[in-house]
Amino acid sequence: MHGEYKVPGGKLVVVDVDVEDGVLRRARVAGDFFLEPDEALDAVNHALDGAPADTDAAGLAARIDAALPEGTVMYGLTSEGVGIAVRRALAHATDWTDYDWQLIHEGPQAPALHMALDEVLTAEVAAGRRPPTLRVWEWGAPAVIIGSFQSLRNEVDPEGARRHGIEVVRRISGGGAMFVEPGNTITYSLSVPEALVQGLSFQDSYAYLDDWVLGALGDMGIRAWYQPLNDIATDQGKIAGAAQKRLVGPAGGPGAVLHHVTMAYDIDADKMVDVLRIGREKLSDKGTGSAKKRVDPLRRQTGLPREAVIERMTDSFRLRYGLADGKVTDEELARAEELARTKFTSPEWTARVP
């Protein structure tokens, strides 16, 4: 069995391993990482040999750590990363390059339609009728998007929202509220087969699906990193937040993962705090003294127009994994429009957690 895992911010780890009588045998670890001394690699392989095949990544990492020679130095590699690569091998996980990726980047659309498109397109990937898809959003109106489990009254000031003409919609994924305005936000979705994140914990899947955009930001001169559970941060502050939803496949078969990210390009902080109920405790928990400092816009850090940032992001993805231009089909759009009408603009859904 063969498994691969790119350590977030690090290097690729490749594991080939067999299973006999419920234990790991003949494990061989390779990759473009750096490891000293040379014999440390043999120690890693020997530590995996004989481990019960149901050992989780943390347990495998503990075996490796206990076996490493004193003074071992790893660069671009972690013991847990090796454990994750083993779990992905045993789960028969796929890799990014196993797929023909499709890009969707269409004109501005209503916030509720964006919510519906996420659900429809990810369901299509789960059903095998659509290839894995990167969709870049264009916002047709300003909005607040609250997480699936957030309280509407706790998150949104209705008077502030009405005053600024802000629509409030609820998405299908968890996480916190997002304040978006056309031209000021970069939002994208990944709709991927569940097999791509097999063997990863929920937290590890965030880091894994965010890794490409960290590379794209690095190419634009921004040193960014994944900050658990769902933030992308720089030394100048948070610039993005991610959320996920997992959809089961037809007849309970293999499903798909929706992973969407909202990045602050240029934010009107005064308007944001007038619309969102951001309490002192929440800000304090993020080590922030004021709402205005919670995000650091990409415009200031890159000096690039928003369109250029998006182009560089998609070019980076294309260079890594391949990316063909596509579109939402007429059938997908019709289903999404119906879902936007019956679900995502309905008071029952928006206020399902009052």
FENFEN-V119562 format. One record per residue. N is the residue number from 0. PHI is phi as a letter, one per 30 degrees, with the letter a starting at -180 (none if undefined). OMEGA is omega as a letter, one per 40 degrees, with the letter a starting at -180 (* if undefined). Layout:
N&PHI&OMEGA, N&PHI&OMEGA
//
This chain:
0&none&a, 1&b&i, 2&b&i, 3&b&i, 4&a&i, 5&c&i, 6&d&a, 7&e&a, 8&i&a, 9&b&a, 10&c&a, 11&d&i, 12&c&a, 13&c&i, 14&b&i, 15&c&a, 16&a&i, 17&c&i, 18&b&i, 19&b&i, 20&h&i, 21&i&i, 22&b&i, 23&d&i, 24&b&i, 25&h&i, 26&d&i, 27&b&a, 28&c&i, 29&b&i, 30&l&a, 31&c&i, 32&d&i, 33&c&a, 34&b&i, 35&b&e, 36&d&a, 37&e&a, 38&d&i, 39&d&i, 40&d&i, 41&d&i, 42&d&i, 43&d&a, 44&d&a, 45&d&i, 46&d&a, 47&d&a, 48&d&i, 49&j&i, 50&d&i, 51&e&a, 52&d&i, 53&c&i, 54&d&a, 55&d&a, 56&d&a, 57&d&i, 58&d&i, 59&d&i, 60&d&i, 61&d&i, 62&d&a, 63&d&a, 64&e&a, 65&d&a, 66&c&a, 67&d&i, 68&d&i, 69&d&i, 70&i&i, 71&e&i, 72&b&i, 73&c&i, 74&b&a, 75&i&a, 76&b&i, 77&b&i, 78&d&i, 79&d&i, 80&d&i, 81&d&i, 82&e&i, 83&d&i, 84&d&i, 85&d&a, 86&d&i, 87&d&i, 88&d&a, 89&d&a, 90&d&a, 91&h&a, 92&d&i, 93&c&i, 94&c&i, 95&e&a, 96&d&i, 97&d&a, 98&b&i, 99&c&a, 100&d&i, 101&b&i, 102&c&i, 103&c&i, 104&b&a, 105&c&a, 106&d&a, 107&e&a, 108&b&a, 109&d&a, 110&e&a, 111&d&i, 112&d&i, 113&d&i, 114&d&a, 115&d&i, 116&d&i, 117&e&a, 118&d&a, 119&d&a, 120&d&i, 121&d&i, 122&d&i, 123&d&i, 124&d&i, 125&d&a, 126&d&i, 127&i&a, 128&c&a, 129&b&i, 130&d&i, 131&e&a, 132&b&i, 133&c&a, 134&c&i, 135&c&a, 136&d&i, 137&b&a, 138&d&i, 139&d&a, 140&a&i, 141&d&a, 142&a&i, 143&c&i, 144&c&a, 145&c&a, 146&d&a, 147&e&a, 148&c&a, 149&d&i, 150&d&a, 151&e&a, 152&d&i, 153&d&a, 154&c&a, 155&b&i, 156&d&a, 157&d&i, 158&d&i, 159&d&i, 160&d&i, 161&d&a, 162&d&a, 163&c&i, 164&i&a, 165&c&i, 166&d&i, 167&c&i, 168&b&i, 169&c&i, 170&c&a, 171&d&i, 172&c&i, 173&d&i, 174&j&a, 175&c&a, 176&d&i, 177&b&i, 178&c&a, 179&b&i, 180&b&i, 181&e&i, 182&i&a, 183&c&a, 184&b&i, 185&c&a, 186&b&i, 187&b&i, 188&b&i, 189&c&i, 190&c&a, 191&b&i, 192&d&i, 193&e&a, 194&d&a, 195&d&a, 196&c&i, 197&e&i, 198&i&i, 199&c&i, 200&d&i, 201&e&a, 202&d&a, 203&d&a, 204&d&i, 205&d&a, 206&d&a, 207&d&a, 208&d&i, 209&c&a, 210&d&a, 211&d&a, 212&d&i, 213&d&i, 214&d&i, 215&d&i, 216&d&i, 217&d&i, 218&d&i, 219&c&i, 220&i&i, 221&c&i, 222&d&a, 223&c&i, 224&b&i, 225&d&i, 226&b&a, 227&e&e, 228&d&a, 229&b&i, 230&c&i, 231&c&a, 232&b&i, 233&b&i, 234&d&i, 235&c&i, 236&k&i, 237&d&i, 238&b&a, 239&a&i, 240&b&a, 241&c&i, 242&b&a, 243&b&i, 244&b&i, 245&c&a, 246&c&i, 247&d&i, 248&d&i, 249&e&i, 250&h&i, 251&i&a, 252&d&i, 253&e&a, 254&c&a, 255&b&a, 256&c&i, 257&c&i, 258&b&a, 259&b&a, 260&b&i, 261&c&a, 262&c&i, 263&d&i, 264&d&i, 265&a&a, 266&c&i, 267&d&a, 268&d&i, 269&d&i, 270&d&a, 271&e&a, 272&d&i, 273&d&a, 274&c&a, 275&c&i, 276&d&a, 277&c&a, 278&d&i, 279&d&a, 280&d&a, 281&d&i, 282&d&i, 283&d&a, 284&d&i, 285&c&i, 286&i&a, 287&b&a, 288&d&a, 289&b&a, 290&d&a, 291&d&a, 292&c&a, 293&d&i, 294&b&i, 295&b&a, 296&e&i, 297&d&a, 298&e&a, 299&d&a, 300&d&a, 301&c&a, 302&i&a, 303&c&i, 304&d&a, 305&e&a, 306&d&a, 307&d&i, 308&d&i, 309&d&a, 310&d&i, 311&d&i, 312&d&a, 313&d&i, 314&d&i, 315&d&i, 316&d&a, 317&d&a, 318&d&a, 319&d&a, 320&b&a, 321&i&a, 322&a&i, 323&c&i, 324&d&i, 325&b&i, 326&a&i, 327&d&a, 328&d&i, 329&e&i, 330&d&i, 331&d&a, 332&d&i, 333&d&i, 334&d&a, 335&d&i, 336&d&i, 337&d&i, 338&d&i, 339&d&a, 340&d&a, 341&d&a, 342&c&a, 343&d&i, 344&c&a, 345&d&i, 346&e&a, 347&d&i, 348&d&a, 349&d&a, 350&c&a, 351&d&i, 352&c&a, 353&e&*
//
